[in-house]
Amino acid sequence: MRIGIIGTGAMAEGLGGQWARAGHDVLVGGRDERRTAELAARIGARAGDPGQAALRDVVLLAVPYAAAVPVVSALADALAGRTLIDCTNPVGPGFRLETGGGPSAAERIAAAAPGVRVVKAFNLCHESVWRLTPPVFDDRPLAVPLCGDDPAALESVRRLVRDLGCEPVNGGGLDRAALLEATAAFLIGLWVGEGADAQAIAPPLRHAGV
């Protein structure tokens, strides 16, 4: 798969490195030419700019949430018809959602580039988790929820989830991305604010009353 990554931070390195090792053709697109080249060399990818990354089959948006909408808006023409993975977390001080009660980050990103096929994914875990090969805990592969509306885009992202050694989970349409982002804010608050094991708040499926 031809994967473009917009951004040169830790999420770009963690996910991009795994996909490159899985045999995908990965291009890292960043504004800083030196930093982009160094990251690409570390993970076995090619270096380019954000515009080049936006022209790939699947694009990972790996920038801070504050930059996400402006970046996508500037690349709207190139992104039209592409699958865009949004892994951003609009979480501010006090572990509060920066989107408030309005549209989710994923919906705002989709609105900034009409025609783009947004899938919300990979936002529940710290970047260090994506460096694990594979992310398996107590013999159980990590589950990755996906929210999106386009069946073909979702199938592409499911494949990329499995290439990490994880299991994709259907989280519903993009209108449910707000719930996924709120879950991230809540879990980060437990992990960072309370030092709690957030996995312990939910029973195993056989005890969930379903």
Secondary structure, DSSP 8 states (H G I E B T S, - for coil): -EEEEE--SHHHHHHHHHHHHTT-EEEEE-SSHHHHHHHHHHHT-EEE-HHHHTTSSEEEE-S-HHHHHHHHHHTHHHHTT-EEEE----EEGGGEETTTTS--HHHHHHHHSTT-EEEE-S-SS-GGGGGSSS-EETTEE-EEEEEES-HHHHHHHHHHHHHTT-EEEE--SGGGHHHHHHHHHHHHIIIIII---GGGGS--GGGTT-
